[in-house]
Amino acid sequence: MQRMKPDPPEPPRWLPSAVLAAIVLLLLAGWWLFPRFQAYMARQDCIATGHVNCD
C-alpha cells in the first residue's frame, strides 16, 4: 500500500507583489542616492587635487 504525499503548501498570493515592490523600492533608492554619491566623489576628487574651494 502506497502512502500519498501531501501537496506542498502554496506560496502566498501576495508574494509576487511584495517582490515587485521591493525591486521597485531598490531602483528608486538607487535613483535617489546615485547623484548624491556622484557629488560626494566629485568633491573628494577636488580635495584630492589640492583645491580649497570645492563647493
PDB file with SEQRES, HELIX, SHEET and CRYST1 records, atoms N, CA, C and O in Angstrom:
SEQRES   1 A   55  MET GLN ARG MET LYS PRO ASP PRO PRO GLU PRO PRO ARG          
SEQRES   2 A   55  TRP LEU PRO SER ALA VAL LEU ALA ALA ILE VAL LEU LEU          
SEQRES   3 A   55  LEU LEU ALA GLY TRP TRP LEU PHE PRO ARG PHE GLN ALA          
SEQRES   4 A   55  TYR MET ALA ARG GLN ASP CYS ILE ALA THR GLY HIS VAL          
SEQRES   5 A   55  ASN CYS ASP                                                  
HELIX    1 AA1 LEU A   15  ALA A   48  1                                  34    
CRYST1    1.000    1.000    1.000  90.00  90.00  90.00 P 1           1          
ATOM      1  N   MET A   1       0.835  -1.162   0.000  1.00  0.00           N  
ATOM      2  CA  MET A   1       0.000   0.000   0.000  1.00  0.00           C  
ATOM      3  C   MET A   1       0.896   1.248   0.000  1.00  0.00           C  
ATOM      4  O   MET A   1       1.762   1.386   0.864  1.00  0.00           O  
ATOM      5  N   GLN A   2       0.694   2.141  -0.950  1.00  0.00           N  
ATOM      6  CA  GLN A   2       1.491   3.359  -1.045  1.00  0.00           C  
ATOM      7  C   GLN A   2       0.785   4.508  -0.336  1.00  0.00           C  
ATOM      8  O   GLN A   2      -0.426   4.704  -0.444  1.00  0.00           O  
ATOM      9  N   ARG A   3       1.604   5.251   0.390  1.00  0.00           N  
ATOM     10  CA  ARG A   3       1.051   6.442   1.037  1.00  0.00           C  
ATOM     11  C   ARG A   3       1.132   7.610   0.056  1.00  0.00           C  
ATOM     12  O   ARG A   3       2.121   7.768  -0.660  1.00  0.00           O  
ATOM     13  N   MET A   4       0.112   8.398   0.037  1.00  0.00           N  
ATOM     14  CA  MET A   4       0.116   9.577  -0.832  1.00  0.00           C  
ATOM     15  C   MET A   4       0.807  10.723  -0.102  1.00  0.00           C  
ATOM     16  O   MET A   4       0.532  10.993   1.067  1.00  0.00           O  
ATOM     17  N   LYS A   5       1.694  11.377  -0.805  1.00  0.00           N  
ATOM     18  CA  LYS A   5       2.383  12.512  -0.224  1.00  0.00           C  
ATOM     19  C   LYS A   5       1.455  13.719  -0.284  1.00  0.00           C  
ATOM     20  O   LYS A   5       0.781  13.946  -1.289  1.00  0.00           O  
ATOM     21  N   PRO A   6       1.425  14.489   0.797  1.00  0.00           N  
ATOM     22  CA  PRO A   6       0.591  15.694   0.746  1.00  0.00           C  
ATOM     23  C   PRO A   6       1.207  16.732  -0.196  1.00  0.00           C  
ATOM     24  O   PRO A   6       2.425  16.802  -0.363  1.00  0.00           O  
ATOM     25  N   ASP A   7       0.346  17.519  -0.796  1.00  0.00           N  
ATOM     26  CA  ASP A   7       0.822  18.569  -1.690  1.00  0.00           C  
ATOM     27  C   ASP A   7       1.620  19.597  -0.883  1.00  0.00           C  
ATOM     28  O   ASP A   7       1.265  19.909   0.254  1.00  0.00           O  
ATOM     29  N   PRO A   8       2.698  20.123  -1.473  1.00  0.00           N  
ATOM     30  CA  PRO A   8       3.445  21.165  -0.764  1.00  0.00           C  
ATOM     31  C   PRO A   8       2.574  22.410  -0.630  1.00  0.00           C  
ATOM     32  O   PRO A   8       1.723  22.667  -1.481  1.00  0.00           O  
ATOM     33  N   PRO A   9       2.781  23.178   0.427  1.00  0.00           N  
ATOM     34  CA  PRO A   9       1.955  24.372   0.600  1.00  0.00           C  
ATOM     35  C   PRO A   9       2.227  25.391  -0.502  1.00  0.00           C  
ATOM     36  O   PRO A   9       3.362  25.543  -0.953  1.00  0.00           O  
ATOM     37  N   GLU A  10       1.194  26.074  -0.924  1.00  0.00           N  
ATOM     38  CA  GLU A  10       1.340  27.091  -1.969  1.00  0.00           C  
ATOM     39  C   GLU A  10       1.878  28.372  -1.344  1.00  0.00           C  
ATOM     40  O   GLU A  10       1.529  28.711  -0.214  1.00  0.00           O  
ATOM     41  N   PRO A  11       2.730  29.082  -2.081  1.00  0.00           N  
ATOM     42  CA  PRO A  11       3.205  30.369  -1.552  1.00  0.00           C  
ATOM     43  C   PRO A  11       2.038  31.355  -1.488  1.00  0.00           C  
ATOM     44  O   PRO A  11       1.076  31.223  -2.245  1.00  0.00           O  
ATOM     45  N   PRO A  12       2.115  32.315  -0.614  1.00  0.00           N  
ATOM     46  CA  PRO A  12       1.022  33.286  -0.518  1.00  0.00           C  
ATOM     47  C   PRO A  12       0.832  34.034  -1.831  1.00  0.00           C  
ATOM     48  O   PRO A  12       1.788  34.241  -2.578  1.00  0.00           O  
ATOM     49  N   ARG A  13      -0.388  34.434  -2.108  1.00  0.00           N  
ATOM     50  CA  ARG A  13      -0.686  35.121  -3.372  1.00  0.00           C  
ATOM     51  C   ARG A  13      -0.078  36.513  -3.431  1.00  0.00           C  
ATOM     52  O   ARG A  13       0.120  37.048  -4.521  1.00  0.00           O  
ATOM     53  N   TRP A  14       0.221  37.110  -2.287  1.00  0.00           N  
ATOM     54  CA  TRP A  14       0.781  38.453  -2.259  1.00  0.00           C  
ATOM     55  C   TRP A  14       2.284  38.462  -2.463  1.00  0.00           C  
ATOM     56  O   TRP A  14       2.868  39.534  -2.624  1.00  0.00           O  
ATOM     57  N   LEU A  15       2.926  37.312  -2.461  1.00  0.00           N  
ATOM     58  CA  LEU A  15       4.385  37.245  -2.554  1.00  0.00           C  
ATOM     59  C   LEU A  15       4.945  37.881  -3.826  1.00  0.00           C  
ATOM     60  O   LEU A  15       5.910  38.639  -3.728  1.00  0.00           O  
ATOM     61  N   PRO A  16       4.395  37.618  -5.017  1.00  0.00           N  
ATOM     62  CA  PRO A  16       4.949  38.282  -6.213  1.00  0.00           C  
ATOM     63  C   PRO A  16       4.836  39.802  -6.145  1.00  0.00           C  
ATOM     64  O   PRO A  16       5.736  40.514  -6.593  1.00  0.00           O  
ATOM     65  N   SER A  17       3.749  40.293  -5.594  1.00  0.00           N  
ATOM     66  CA  SER A  17       3.576  41.745  -5.462  1.00  0.00           C  
ATOM     67  C   SER A  17       4.604  42.314  -4.495  1.00  0.00           C  
ATOM     68  O   SER A  17       5.145  43.393  -4.736  1.00  0.00           O  
ATOM     69  N   ALA A  18       4.881  41.608  -3.409  1.00  0.00           N  
ATOM     70  CA  ALA A  18       5.868  42.075  -2.442  1.00  0.00           C  
ATOM     71  C   ALA A  18       7.266  42.095  -3.057  1.00  0.00           C  
ATOM     72  O   ALA A  18       8.037  43.023  -2.810  1.00  0.00           O  
ATOM     73  N   VAL A  19       7.596  41.095  -3.845  1.00  0.00           N  
ATOM     74  CA  VAL A  19       8.905  41.048  -4.505  1.00  0.00           C  
ATOM     75  C   VAL A  19       9.019  42.188  -5.510  1.00  0.00           C  
ATOM     76  O   VAL A  19      10.054  42.853  -5.575  1.00  0.00           O  
ATOM     77  N   LEU A  20       7.972  42.421  -6.292  1.00  0.00           N  
ATOM     78  CA  LEU A  20       7.981  43.518  -7.250  1.00  0.00           C  
ATOM     79  C   LEU A  20       8.114  44.867  -6.547  1.00  0.00           C  
ATOM     80  O   LEU A  20       8.855  45.734  -7.011  1.00  0.00           O  
ATOM     81  N   ALA A  21       7.410  45.053  -5.440  1.00  0.00           N  
ATOM     82  CA  ALA A  21       7.511  46.295  -4.675  1.00  0.00           C  
ATOM     83  C   ALA A  21       8.928  46.486  -4.128  1.00  0.00           C  
ATOM     84  O   ALA A  21       9.443  47.604  -4.136  1.00  0.00           O  
ATOM     85  N   ALA A  22       9.555  45.424  -3.661  1.00  0.00           N  
ATOM     86  CA  ALA A  22      10.919  45.511  -3.146  1.00  0.00           C  
ATOM     87  C   ALA A  22      11.895  45.900  -4.259  1.00  0.00           C  
ATOM     88  O   ALA A  22      12.796  46.709  -4.037  1.00  0.00           O  
ATOM     89  N   ILE A  23      11.724  45.339  -5.435  1.00  0.00           N  
ATOM     90  CA  ILE A  23      12.598  45.674  -6.565  1.00  0.00           C  
ATOM     91  C   ILE A  23      12.419  47.137  -6.954  1.00  0.00           C  
ATOM     92  O   ILE A  23      13.396  47.843  -7.205  1.00  0.00           O  
ATOM     93  N   VAL A  24      11.168  47.588  -7.004  1.00  0.00           N  
ATOM     94  CA  VAL A  24      10.903  48.987  -7.352  1.00  0.00           C  
ATOM     95  C   VAL A  24      11.507  49.917  -6.300  1.00  0.00           C  
ATOM     96  O   VAL A  24      12.084  50.947  -6.649  1.00  0.00           O  
ATOM     97  N   LEU A  25      11.382  49.568  -5.019  1.00  0.00           N  
ATOM     98  CA  LEU A  25      11.971  50.393  -3.963  1.00  0.00           C  
ATOM     99  C   LEU A  25      13.492  50.454  -4.081  1.00  0.00           C  
ATOM    100  O   LEU A  25      14.088  51.512  -3.881  1.00  0.00           O  
ATOM    101  N   LEU A  26      14.115  49.337  -4.401  1.00  0.00           N  
ATOM    102  CA  LEU A  26      15.570  49.336  -4.588  1.00  0.00           C  
ATOM    103  C   LEU A  26      15.989  50.223  -5.761  1.00  0.00           C  
ATOM    104  O   LEU A  26      16.980  50.948  -5.674  1.00  0.00           O  
ATOM    105  N   LEU A  27      15.236  50.162  -6.848  1.00  0.00           N  
ATOM    106  CA  LEU A  27      15.544  51.005  -8.004  1.00  0.00           C  
ATOM    107  C   LEU A  27      15.364  52.483  -7.672  1.00  0.00           C  
ATOM    108  O   LEU A  27      16.189  53.311  -8.058  1.00  0.00           O  
ATOM    109  N   LEU A  28      14.294  52.816  -6.960  1.00  0.00           N  
ATOM    110  CA  LEU A  28      14.066  54.209  -6.578  1.00  0.00           C  
ATOM    111  C   LEU A  28      15.142  54.705  -5.608  1.00  0.00           C  
ATOM    112  O   LEU A  28      15.584  55.850  -5.705  1.00  0.00           O  
ATOM    113  N   ALA A  29      15.560  53.853  -4.680  1.00  0.00           N  
ATOM    114  CA  ALA A  29      16.617  54.236  -3.749  1.00  0.00           C  
ATOM    115  C   ALA A  29      17.920  54.492  -4.502  1.00  0.00           C  
ATOM    116  O   ALA A  29      18.631  55.448  -4.189  1.00  0.00           O  
ATOM    117  N   GLY A  30      18.239  53.671  -5.472  1.00  0.00           N  
ATOM    118  CA  GLY A  30      19.440  53.879  -6.280  1.00  0.00           C  
ATOM    119  C   GLY A  30      19.351  55.156  -7.097  1.00  0.00           C  
ATOM    120  O   GLY A  30      20.331  55.892  -7.215  1.00  0.00           O  
ATOM    121  N   TRP A  31      18.171  55.423  -7.666  1.00  0.00           N  
ATOM    122  CA  TRP A  31      17.968  56.633  -8.465  1.00  0.00           C  
ATOM    123  C   TRP A  31      18.106  57.870  -7.586  1.00  0.00           C  
ATOM    124  O   TRP A  31      18.594  58.903  -8.044  1.00  0.00           O  
ATOM    125  N   TRP A  32      17.678  57.773  -6.324  1.00  0.00           N  
ATOM    126  CA  TRP A  32      17.765  58.895  -5.397  1.00  0.00           C  
ATOM    127  C   TRP A  32      19.191  59.069  -4.861  1.00  0.00           C  
ATOM    128  O   TRP A  32      19.652  60.198  -4.690  1.00  0.00           O  
ATOM    129  N   LEU A  33      19.889  57.967  -4.596  1.00  0.00           N  
ATOM    130  CA  LEU A  33      21.211  58.044  -3.978  1.00  0.00           C  
ATOM    131  C   LEU A  33      22.346  58.308  -4.966  1.00  0.00           C  
ATOM    132  O   LEU A  33      23.359  58.895  -4.587  1.00  0.00           O  
ATOM    133  N   PHE A  34      22.202  57.889  -6.216  1.00  0.00           N  
ATOM    134  CA  PHE A  34      23.306  57.988  -7.172  1.00  0.00           C  
ATOM    135  C   PHE A  34      23.819  59.413  -7.327  1.00  0.00           C  
ATOM    136  O   PHE A  34      25.033  59.608  -7.272  1.00  0.00           O  
ATOM    137  N   PRO A  35      22.968  60.426  -7.518  1.00  0.00           N  
ATOM    138  CA  PRO A  35      23.505  61.802  -7.648  1.00  0.00           C  
ATOM    139  C   PRO A  35      24.240  62.271  -6.390  1.00  0.00           C  
ATOM    140  O   PRO A  35      25.198  63.038  -6.481  1.00  0.00           O  
ATOM    141  N   ARG A  36      23.800  61.820  -5.240  1.00  0.00           N  
ATOM    142  CA  ARG A  36      24.471  62.218  -4.001  1.00  0.00           C  
ATOM    143  C   ARG A  36      25.864  61.602  -3.913  1.00  0.00           C  
ATOM    144  O   ARG A  36      26.817  62.278  -3.526  1.00  0.00           O  
ATOM    145  N   PHE A  37      25.985  60.333  -4.266  1.00  0.00           N  
ATOM    146  CA  PHE A  37      27.300  59.688  -4.289  1.00  0.00           C  
ATOM    147  C   PHE A  37      28.201  60.328  -5.342  1.00  0.00           C  
ATOM    148  O   PHE A  37      29.402  60.492  -5.126  1.00  0.00           O  
ATOM    149  N   GLN A  38      27.618  60.684  -6.470  1.00  0.00           N  
ATOM    150  CA  GLN A  38      28.385  61.304  -7.546  1.00  0.00           C  
ATOM    151  C   GLN A  38      28.930  62.660  -7.096  1.00  0.00           C  
ATOM    152  O   GLN A  38      30.092  62.974  -7.357  1.00  0.00           O  
ATOM    153  N   ALA A  39      28.107  63.466  -6.423  1.00  0.00           N  
ATOM    154  CA  ALA A  39      28.553  64.768  -5.924  1.00  0.00           C  
ATOM    155  C   ALA A  39      29.626  64.589  -4.845  1.00  0.00           C  
ATOM    156  O   ALA A  39      30.600  65.341  -4.799  1.00  0.00           O  
ATOM    157  N   TYR A  40      29.440  63.597  -3.989  1.00  0.00           N  
ATOM    158  CA  TYR A  40      30.436  63.326  -2.944  1.00  0.00           C  
ATOM    159  C   TYR A  40      31.787  62.956  -3.567  1.00  0.00           C  
ATOM    160  O   TYR A  40      32.829  63.454  -3.141  1.00  0.00           O  
ATOM    161  N   MET A  41      31.761  62.090  -4.567  1.00  0.00           N  
ATOM    162  CA  MET A  41      33.013  61.672  -5.203  1.00  0.00           C  
ATOM    163  C   MET A  41      33.675  62.831  -5.942  1.00  0.00           C  
ATOM    164  O   MET A  41      34.900  62.947  -5.945  1.00  0.00           O  
ATOM    165  N   ALA A  42      32.862  63.696  -6.572  1.00  0.00           N  
ATOM    166  CA  ALA A  42      33.428  64.855  -7.258  1.00  0.00           C  
ATOM    167  C   ALA A  42      34.104  65.784  -6.251  1.00  0.00           C  
ATOM    168  O   ALA A  42      35.173  66.326  -6.531  1.00  0.00           O  
ATOM    169  N   ARG A  43      33.493  65.971  -5.089  1.00  0.00           N  
ATOM    170  CA  ARG A  43      34.098  66.818  -4.055  1.00  0.00           C  
ATOM    171  C   ARG A  43      35.392  66.187  -3.541  1.00  0.00           C  
ATOM    172  O   ARG A  43      36.375  66.894  -3.318  1.00  0.00           O  
ATOM    173  N   GLN A  44      35.403  64.883  -3.354  1.00  0.00           N  
ATOM    174  CA  GLN A  44      36.616  64.205  -2.899  1.00  0.00           C  
ATOM    175  C   GLN A  44      37.733  64.335  -3.933  1.00  0.00           C  
ATOM    176  O   GLN A  44      38.894  64.526  -3.570  1.00  0.00           O  
ATOM    177  N   ASP A  45      37.392  64.233  -5.216  1.00  0.00           N  
ATOM    178  CA  ASP A  45      38.396  64.411  -6.272  1.00  0.00           C  
ATOM    179  C   ASP A  45      38.961  65.825  -6.252  1.00  0.00           C  
ATOM    180  O   ASP A  45      40.161  66.029  -6.430  1.00  0.00           O  
ATOM    181  N   CYS A  46      38.076  66.802  -6.032  1.00  0.00           N  
ATOM    182  CA  CYS A  46      38.507  68.203  -5.970  1.00  0.00           C  
ATOM    183  C   CYS A  46      39.481  68.410  -4.812  1.00  0.00           C  
ATOM    184  O   CYS A  46      40.517  69.056  -4.971  1.00  0.00           O  
ATOM    185  N   ILE A  47      39.147  67.864  -3.664  1.00  0.00           N  
ATOM    186  CA  ILE A  47      40.011  67.998  -2.492  1.00  0.00           C  
ATOM    187  C   ILE A  47      41.340  67.273  -2.723  1.00  0.00           C  
ATOM    188  O   ILE A  47      42.397  67.768  -2.334  1.00  0.00           O  
ATOM    189  N   ALA A  48      41.280  66.103  -3.357  1.00  0.00           N  
ATOM    190  CA  ALA A  48      42.489  65.315  -3.589  1.00  0.00           C  
ATOM    191  C   ALA A  48      43.471  66.021  -4.539  1.00  0.00           C  
ATOM    192  O   ALA A  48      44.679  65.799  -4.455  1.00  0.00           O  
ATOM    193  N   THR A  49      42.956  66.867  -5.441  1.00  0.00           N  
ATOM    194  CA  THR A  49      43.844  67.567  -6.361  1.00  0.00           C  
ATOM    195  C   THR A  49      44.438  68.822  -5.733  1.00  0.00           C  
ATOM    196  O   THR A  49      45.260  69.498  -6.351  1.00  0.00           O  
ATOM    197  N   GLY A  50      44.018  69.137  -4.492  1.00  0.00           N  
ATOM    198  CA  GLY A  50      44.631  70.250  -3.783  1.00  0.00           C  
ATOM    199  C   GLY A  50      43.834  71.542  -3.802  1.00  0.00           C  
ATOM    200  O   GLY A  50      44.298  72.556  -3.283  1.00  0.00           O  
ATOM    201  N   HIS A  51      42.664  71.528  -4.380  1.00  0.00           N  
ATOM    202  CA  HIS A  51      41.844  72.742  -4.399  1.00  0.00           C  
ATOM    203  C   HIS A  51      41.268  72.994  -3.011  1.00  0.00           C  
ATOM    204  O   HIS A  51      41.052  72.057  -2.242  1.00  0.00           O  
ATOM    205  N   VAL A  52      41.022  74.255  -2.696  1.00  0.00           N  
ATOM    206  CA  VAL A  52      40.460  74.584  -1.384  1.00  0.00           C  
ATOM    207  C   VAL A  52      39.007  75.035  -1.479  1.00  0.00           C  
ATOM    208  O   VAL A  52      38.276  74.928  -0.495  1.00  0.00           O  
ATOM    209  N   ASN A  53      38.572  75.529  -2.617  1.00  0.00           N  
ATOM    210  CA  ASN A  53      37.183  75.975  -2.772  1.00  0.00           C  
ATOM    211  C   ASN A  53      36.449  74.934  -3.635  1.00  0.00           C  
ATOM    212  O   ASN A  53      36.298  75.123  -4.842  1.00  0.00           O  
ATOM    213  N   CYS A  54      36.004  73.859  -3.026  1.00  0.00           N  
ATOM    214  CA  CYS A  54      35.414  72.745  -3.766  1.00  0.00           C  
ATOM    215  C   CYS A  54      33.878  72.696  -3.692  1.00  0.00           C  
ATOM    216  O   CYS A  54      33.273  71.717  -4.130  1.00  0.00           O  
ATOM    217  N   ASP A  55      33.250  73.731  -3.147  1.00  0.00           N  
ATOM    218  CA  ASP A  55      31.786  73.688  -3.030  1.00  0.00           C  
ATOM    219  C   ASP A  55      31.094  74.141  -4.271  1.00  0.00           C  
ATOM    220  O   ASP A  55      29.864  74.159  -4.321  1.00  0.00           O  
TER     221      ASP A  55                                                      
END                                                                             
